[in-house]
Amino acid sequence: VFLGNGPSGICLSYLLSGYIPYFKRDSLHPHPILQRKLEEAPDVSILDQDLEYLSEGLEGRSHSPVALLFDTLQRPDTDFGGTAESVLSWWHETDRAIPHLVLGRNAPGGAWHSIEGSMVTLSRGEWMGLPDLSFKDWLKQKRRGLRNNRATAEDIAQYYQHYVMKKGLQKNFRSGTVVTSVRKVSAESISSHTQKDLQENSDSFWNFTEESTEVFQVDGFFKTVKGNKEPFSIYAENVVLATGTYDSPTWLGVKGENLSYVHHQLSALEEAVKNNSIGIMSDPVLIVGAGLTAADAILFAHHCNIPVIHVFRRRVSDPGLIFNQLPKMMYPEYHKVHQMMKEQTAACPGPYECYISLPEHHVLSFGKDKKCIFQDKNGCQKVYKVSMALVLTGSNPNLSFLPNNGIDLAMDSDQPVNPKRNPIDVDPFTYECTQEKGLYALGPLAGDNFVRFVQGGALAVASSLLKKANKNPP
C-alpha cells in the first residue's frame, strides 16, 4: 500500500506493475565507468543488479546515489544541456508485477493539483517527466511548447493523470481517500470479517508470506461522490510513505498569527484579488519569507499593482538564499525579485514602486488593527499597517496518521520530520525506514525534493520489494 499518489507513487506503481528497465543494447553512456558496469550484465534488469555498485562514484545535484543513478540512466547529460537519449529500454513482464494500492486525496499527481495552474515550475520541463513517456513529446502533442524550458503546474498535473491512464496503472489508484492511521498488528489478530478492502478482487492482498507475524493495518475513509465518508481497513506487509510535504504550512508562532487577515498559502492572495477585497489602493500586503513561494507571491502582487512589504530573516547576499543559486538566464523572473530585494530596502528607496524590502527582519506580532510589528537584527522595531499578511516560510509533512507523528522514524528522533532539515532515516539503497522494517519513505519525506530525483527512490523500493517477493530472477 502506498500513501500518496504524486510523482513518487506513480513512478513506483509503474515499476511494480511489471515494467522492468534494462540497459539498451548498443547505447553509449557519457560516463565511461558506468558504461563499463552496464555492459557487464546487459541481460540482467537494472532492478536486479546491485544498485550500490552501479551508483558508486556518480556525482550530481542530489545526495542520494540511487537518485543520481536512475536520473543519469534516463537523462544522461542533461546537467550539461545535452539531449542524449535514455540508455534504458522498458519491458513489460507481467509475471513480475506485485499487487499494490496507491491511496491519494486528489487525482493522480498529488499536490500538483493544488498548485495555481499558471505557475511555472522551477525545474526544466523535461525534468518533470516520468519513465518511458517524455513530457516534452506529450506537450508537443498538445501543440504547446515549453516556455523558457519550463512548464506550468496545470500541464504537469494533466501529464501525471495522462501517464497513469496511458500506462494502464489506474486499477491500482484510489483517489478521494484519507488515511487516518497506520500501525503494526499481529497477523493472527486479523479476523476475516474485518477485512474491508478498497479493491474488489482483493484476494491477492491476503496471501501474506508464511513468516510474517506482523503486518500493517492502514485505516482511513473514502469520500464518496455524495460526500459521505466510507471507512476502510487494509492490511499489508509493506507500506510506502509518499505523502510529500505540501500539507501543513509552517507557522511563525508569534502573537496574532491566527487572526483572519494572516494567511499561510499563496492561494489566499489570489482569492482576495479575484473577489476585489484588495487592489491598487489597499494598504500593502505583507509577505514573509525568502523562498520561491514568497517570490511567486511578490510577482503576483507586482503584476496586479498591489503594494508589498517583504520581510525576511536572511541577508540578501546570503549564499543559502535560493535566488543566489539559480542561473539568471533560466529564471529571469526570480532574478527580478532578487534585484528588488536588494535595491528597494526601506532604508534606501529604489526604482521599484509599490515594494519595500526589509532584510534581516522578523515579525514580532500581528495586531488586531492590522498593524504589524517587525524587529531588525539590532533590536530596532518598525510598525506597518497592512491589508493582509502571507506567511510563506515553507511547509511540513502531515504524518498525524503515524504513531507519534512519525518523529521516531526521523534522523533526529527528538524533532519533527522536515524534508530539508530532518528527513525520515532510510537505507540509501532500499529506502526502507531504518527504525521500522516494511515501512518505506519516498520523495521529500526521505529528503528528495525534486521530481527528477524522487524516481531513484522508487527504483530502490521496487528493487527491495521484488527481492522480498522472490520475483527477482537469479
Helices and strands as residue ranges (DSSP letters): E 2-3, H 7-16, E 19-23, H 32-40, G 46-48, H 51-55, H 65-74, G 78-80, E 88-92, G 94-96, E 102-104, G 110-113, E 120-124, G 125-128, H 135-141, E 150-152, H 153-166, G 170-172, E 173-175, E 177-186, G 187-189, G 192-194, G 203-206, E 214-223, E 229-236, E 239-241, E 248-249, E 262-263, H 267-274, E 285-288, H 292-303, E 308-311, G 322-325, H 332-343, E 355-358, E 361-366, E 371-376, E 381-385, E 388-391, E 395-396, G 403-409, E 439-441, G 443-446, H 451-468
